[in-house]
Amino acid sequence: MFQKILLAYDGSVGSDRALEKATELALLTGGELAVLTVYRHHAMLEASISMVRGKLDPGGNLDETMKTTARETADHAKTRAKAAGVRKVTASIKAGPPARTIVSVAREKGVDLIVVGSRGLGSAEGFLLGSVSHKVTGLADCPVLVV
């Protein structure tokens, strides 16, 4: 049924629930679980808008901080899925607009299912333009499970 599952994970409570469901499905089907964490390129004015929020080093590079935080977030989800017994788990990060990036990666990987939390670490942008999960359901070519 679902042999390739893509989990969009940002470390939020909603994505933790999505991780639990994606792990359950991967164990049930024996399928592969691909964890994806998306971060956005930041200008100083955009510092508060992101799927992943990093701890800022005042003298550091904001993009590098976001990239590092995204890597840690994705690896955390991978570790949890492996600990639960999922054998085939990968973790990746991408920069870009969250919904479009999730759908693009899903197409590239040929996944059978995208799993995403109903509310993540979005921002005021989400209230104005719609949630990431809502956008993913509208853009995806495969089934999307919103947890």
N, C-alpha and C positions, 0 to 999 in steps of 0.2 A: 504494500500500500504506500506508505511514506518511507522511501528508502533514503532520501536526502532532505534533511530538515535544516532550514536556516533560522537561527534565533537571533533577533535583533536585541542586543543587551546593552543597557546603559548604567546598570548598577542601582537603579531605583527599585522601590518596593514593587511596582508593577512589573518591571522586568525580572525581578526575582521570582514572581509568580509564573511568569512566562517561562523562565528557566526550568522551574519544577515541572511544568506541563510538557515542555519540549523534551526534557530528560525522560519523563514517563513514556512519551510516545516513541522515542528512540529505543528505549529498553523493550517496549512492547513489540516493535517491528524489527528490531535488530538493525535499524538504519543508522546512517551517518548523521552526526550533528555538527553543523558549522555555526560557530558563534561569531557574530559580527558586531563590532562597536564602531559607531560613526562619530567623528568629531568634525567640527567646522573650523575653517580658516578664520582667524580672528584679527580684526583691526581693533584698536583700543576702544572704539565706540561699540563694538559688537561683543565685548568681553563678557557680558551677562547672558548672551543668547547662545545656547549650545545643547546638544544631546548629552554631552559629557562635561562636567565642570571639574576643573583642576584646582589644586592649591597653587596660588600664584607666587612666584618668586619675584619680588619687586625689580631685581636686576636681570631677571631671566627673559628668555624668549617665550612669549605667550604660546605660539604655535607648538614649540617643542614641549612645553608643559602640557598642553592639551594632548599631544601625541603620546607622551609618556603615561598620562592618566588613562587614556583610551587603551593602551597596551595592558596596563595593570588590570583594568576593568574586564577586558576580554579574557585575559589569562585566569582571572578569578572565576569566571563562569566556567571556563574549560576545566579547571581543577575540581569544581563542584560537580560537574557532570561526570567526570572520570571517577570521582569518589563514590558516586551513586551507581557506578557500574557500566556506564556507556563506554564501549570499547573504541569506537571511531569518533573522535572529537577533534576538531580543529578550531583555532581562534585566529581571527584576523581583525585588522582595523583599516578604516578608510576615511579619508577626509572628503567632505562634501555636504550637500544638503541631505539631511537624514533620510527622508522618505524615498527620494529618487535614488540615492546611493544604495539603500537596502534593496530596492527593486532591481537595480542594475546588477548588483552582486548575485541576486537570486537567478536572474537570467543567465549570467555568465556561468554559474555553477550548475544550472539545470535542476534546481531544487523542486521537490514535489509539494513542499509546504513551507510557508513563512510563519513563524510564531513571534508575536510582539505583544508587549504589555499595553493595556488600554491607556495608561498614563505613565509617562516617564519623567525625565528631568528636563522637559521642554520649558518654555519661558512664556513671556507675554506674547511672543510671536505666535505660539500655538493657539492662544485665545483669539487672535486676529485672523489667522490664516487656516486654522483647523489643526487637529492633532496629527502627529506623525502616523499613528495607527490608522486613522481615518484616510490619510493620503495614501498609505501603502495599500489599503484595501481597494482604493480606486485605481491604482496604477498597476498592480500586480497581475501577471498572466496565470499564476497558480493560486491554489487556495491559500487564504490567510486566516490564521487562528489568532484572534485578539483575546488575550486573557486578562 
